[in-house]
Amino acid sequence: MAAILTNDTGKAARDEILTLRFASGARLASRQFLRNLPATSGLVVLALLCLAAIAAPLISPFDPIQIKLSAKLQPPSWAHLLGTDHFGRDVLSRLLYGARVSLSIGLMVVAFSTSFGVPIGMTAGFMRGNVDNVLMRLMDAFLTFPPLLLAVAIVGLLGPDLRNVMAAIGVVQVPVLARIVRASTLSAREETYVMAARALGASPLRIATRHILRNILSPIMVQLTIGFSAAIIAEASLSFLGLGTQPPNPSWGRDLAEARRYMADAPWLFLAPTATIMLAVLSINFVGDGLRDALDPRSWRTRARVASAKG
Amino acid sequence: MWRYLASRLVQIPLILVVVTMTIFVVVRATPGDPVQIMLGMETSPDAVAAIRKEFRLDRPLAVQYVLWLGDLAQGNLGRSIRLNTPVTQLLRERFPVSLRLAAGAMLVALCISIPLGILAALYRNTWIDYLCTGYTVAGFAIPNFALAMILIYVFSIKLGWFPITGIGSGDAKTAFDAIGPYILPAVALGTLQTAVLTRLLRSSMIDVLMQDYVRTAHAKGLMPTTVVLVHALKNAMIPFVTMVAIQCGYLIGIQVTIEYIFAIPGMGSAVLSGVINRDFPIVQGFTLVIAAFFLFANLVADLLYGVLDPRIRY
């Protein structure tokens, strides 16, 4: 006991145990995740979408903005796999470029809500008392407002700039994430390993970042996938209302809005973006569900037992 | 219970003050002048100043807010800068439309989610359950305005069953004329709620069906339908009813895309145009009502929880 508590050996041993547990936990979780068919296929589709977005300039058959009125409103064909819109622009190329907007907005929103939601939630849960009260009542005030309307108000007031869209969608997600992080922090800070770290003389900041944060990563990750897909739908909604990406730039939501006038003659114009949005959101949701199952200790503890029995 | 209710009823106005104050400051702190937007750039400064004075825009922010609160206490929400009509009159026109649309959406959600949730729980891992899961997964993934476009294409353009737009024309001759224009918007608006409620009812029903008292009821020889509909459903409904109340609060505020596509004169589009034109009184009045409705729905949800579940006492 005394040997473990002396600083050097104790720290080394503790770190070794920690990394061992972390590695085996991660390995078990990833094995569980890969066994889940919807989750793996969601991951593959999501990876393909990201690749397509990155490689859009290379793989797009046409320029997404170039107007060619002689080829307007053409149904899907071998030359234009998903047809052309009312300006003769290739729908597939526009969707590929639109993926860049949607996915990057999604990622930026996730980064935004993480960088505010996690510190706020952890501070509230870790400090408790008045800090907790003030922070959470503030978050509650944000939650009293329907999220889409709040985003509409923010973007409408600040102007339809990509950064404003990102901030408007992100602001809506911060209180949700903060609540989850706070709840997880509250239960994590009562765990024995936190008590042990405190007994070893770790500073509160170190306990929060090295011990608590590491242990509440799974609910955060699951919530981030939910935030990612919600952000894609929110961006599409804002662009649909004319508050997001501005024409002629391609965006899934904006293309849907423009397809409204040609619904009777050119149904591919609204079906293609709809299918693309659903594909993106579905794949992210499947990855999120898979993560939740894989990271749920109740489900992988049994796996661990099975694995140790085999080993 | 009564003490809890009283404390919540005190809290709600306080939250509303915070919310309206935030909106008040944010709307005015962002660039864009309602009078300039309305009159254009080439108007005489005198005319602009006169209108600014009329709408108290020349006063300090804090004074404007206190005056607005004072008017609110007398049931006056000011006049729209752009339309020059009282905000309360606009609210009287638009709130019923939004309320009807929200009620329709909730009705659709209930009609689908209750049977589907029960059946999916009863026939777990059969095709009914898979259908239910597929339906909810798709419902979470499709934006409501995209579904609205598909519905318009199939039912209005191809089949010609419903008008594409036209709520509020007022000259309805038959019952279908009155209800018809609401059907597609309500179905599209209620998609997410249907998915949320179906999934919730399925999982709470599965939990309840595994309880001992359900087994006891079966063992007593009660009819399976009695066990499911009376014994199990009653308890599975507790989280469901609460969620219905919460979602009702949301439904008023998320209509904006649906209003936009069906050209419905509701609350969401009023806020949208109010924000774009910097029509401060409209933005404030409408957001106040939307936030109040939302808070009220949440209060009802919390109270219902206590009423339905005798184990919960506030």
Interface residues (C-beta under 8 A of the other chain):
Chain A: D140 A141 T144 F145 P146 P147 L148 L149 V152 A153 I154 G156 L157 L158 G159 S229 I233 A236 S237 F240 L241 G253 L256 A259 R260 M263 A264 P267 F270 L271 P273 T274 I277 M278 V281 L282 N285
Chain B: I15 V18 V19 T22 I23 V26 V27 T30 P31 G32 V137 A138 F140 A141 I142 P143 F145 A146 M149 I150 I152 Y153 I157 G249 Y250 I252 G253 I254 V256 T257 Y260 I261 G268 V271 L272 V275 I276 R278 V283 T287 I290 A291 F294 L295
